[in-house]
């Protein structure tokens, strides 16, 4: 049986439609009104789950973070997070707004205080980012809640991921692992979809997916073809908005296309090589049967001169047996252009 997790009644795993997570993250820039607009746009595009980021800067970062400037921004990480955070009251309003639209609300806590807030909010699952994949104290703190954890694994090795998984398993907490590359945006050659296979081989009880920071849907769709059960992409209602994650976000059209494509690809994957029943009508006209190309007399040998293969494939003896027929003798007189039958062969 394939691994699965369940988030607010939504089953997630290889046997179900892929879960497409629309991450509004901090794309609202700290404005609850913009956050509502992003939720509206995602809802209208067909989203079933919204992911937020829960930041409480003073608990998340030390003062040294004010000196660290990410490569894709001009401000320090402390300033970015402090300016883009929602307070507890605002995040509660956001959760309620999402739920009232029939969607699932989850979030990523980046600190113990953030985790406490989300625990108090009773969210149905936790998303843990790649930067916290080796933050074992925080993982332990969250895993104790025994709610599903979706853990991104960018910037980490199998060894460091294993330590996180061991903690999660210790509490029998359902979990999923997302392969990820933490470059914003990520160029296609850095995506490395085969890493998902490595995750599945090493963590056979995990639901596997991709957190995609490219500017396309193609890697996400490729991941689904390879078996991904979860796709996470940043989301914005307008690519002209400003913010550190806008460049690697999808807009409503891309989200709608990804949701539609994910379901089609899920239906298309699986099974084994071989003909299916629905191909029989095509087999009938596309296959070739063994056919006489000259009149053949009783006792005469079948040769390349009097026997060949022609469509349709409705004869008793198909083209794949042609070579085996050559050299055998004919049991009766056979007219030209006749599909060969078993009883035409002299026993």
C-alpha angles and dihedrals in degrees: 000000000000118000118260141177129198125221116188091330094316110123113216125195145090093295094057136062109283114265110238110202115203104205112202086174109160095334088115089070092224095306117125090199091056089046089057090050091052091050091050091051093048091048092051089051091055103261117164098186133039122198122203132184117237111209128178099175100199092053095039101050141030122226090267089074088073087071096050115092116187116230094244096050141054098217129073116265089245093056092046094051095041092051095045100046127111118216121236096266091050093048091051089053090049092051091049091048092052094046093048088059090056095253130126119249121208132158144192116244112209096188143023091261090052090050090051090053092051092046088053089049089053095226113188096233141006127233113206117197128228092255089061096045089100094034090105097173091057093044090052091049091053097039090059088072089065092217118136114282124206105199123194113211106196117141090018137107130224087257095055092042089052091059091053092047091049089058092048092048090049088069095039088241116166110240148180130201123216121200109222143172113211100213116116105244104010119217114228095249090059095054096082100190092188087072087077089064089052090052092050092048092051098038106035093170094057129098105232131215147142133259100205122204097172122110093242139068091222098089090048092051090046089052091053090051088054091052107274112160097187130043121187122190132165112252136208133169092223129026089211092069117108124241142108094264100041093092092063096038129109122229126221094275092052091047092050091048092048093051092049093043093047092058093047093048091047090055090047098052129079134035125090135275115277140086119299126216092250090063094063095096089051091046089056094061102025101050120076127231129208107264135181114245093186136029108275123204127217110275093019118129122246110244140168086260095062103025134056142149125264140163140293108065094217096106126105092243117050129205092261089071096048097105091050092056096053112102095022120116130249118245097202141011109283125196122228118273094028124142107239118245131199092249089058088072117089110233 
